[in-house]
């Protein structure tokens, strides 16, 4: 009844957007949801080259765990 989609791509026109669309467009699946679909994606910015900045842009364990906690509330 809950879904969290983690994707290293940005939120626009990526796999997470397509999966979220499929889930919400199917009536039976949508009605089974107990919480809104939560996407944990890269920030909508140009991908940086530096490792420190990459760590900020891409989803990590903490961001994914936060998304999971959000849908479990």
C-alpha positions in Angstrom: 0.0 0.0 0.0 3.0 2.3 0.0 5.7 3.0 -2.6 9.0 4.8 -2.5 10.9 5.1 -5.8 14.6 5.8 -5.6 16.3 7.0 -8.8 19.7 8.6 -9.5 18.2 10.6 -12.3 16.4 13.9 -11.8 12.6 13.9 -11.1 11.6 15.1 -14.6 11.1 12.6 -17.4 13.0 9.8 -15.6 12.2 6.3 -14.6 10.8 7.5 -11.3 8.3 9.8 -13.1 7.2 7.0 -15.4 6.8 4.5 -12.5 4.8 7.0 -10.5 2.6 7.7 -13.5 1.9 4.0 -14.1 1.0 3.5 -10.4 -1.3 6.4 -10.2 -3.0 5.8 -13.6 -4.0 2.3 -12.7 -7.3 2.7 -10.7 -6.9 -0.5 -8.7 -3.3 0.2 -7.7 -4.0 3.8 -6.9 -6.9 2.9 -4.6 -4.7 0.4 -2.8 -2.2 3.2 -1.8 -2.2 4.2 1.8 0.1 7.2 1.2 1.1 9.3 -1.8 3.9 8.0 -4.0 7.2 9.2 -2.7 10.1 9.8 -5.1 13.7 10.2 -3.9 15.6 11.5 -6.9 18.7 13.5 -7.8 18.2 17.2 -7.4 17.0 19.1 -10.5 20.4 20.6 -11.2 23.3 20.0 -13.7 25.3 17.0 -12.4 28.5 18.2 -10.8 31.9 16.6 -11.2 33.2 17.0 -7.7 32.6 14.0 -5.3 31.4 16.3 -2.5 28.9 17.9 -4.7 27.8 14.6 -6.2 27.1 13.4 -2.6 24.7 16.3 -2.2 22.9 15.9 -5.5 22.3 12.2 -5.6 20.0 10.2 -3.3 21.7 8.4 -0.5 20.7 6.0 2.3 19.6 8.9 4.6 17.4 10.5 1.9 15.9 7.1 1.0 15.2 6.3 4.6 13.6 9.7 5.1 11.3 8.9 2.1 10.4 5.6 3.7 9.6 7.2 7.0 7.5 9.8 5.3 5.2 7.2 3.6 5.0 5.2 6.9 3.6 8.2 8.9 
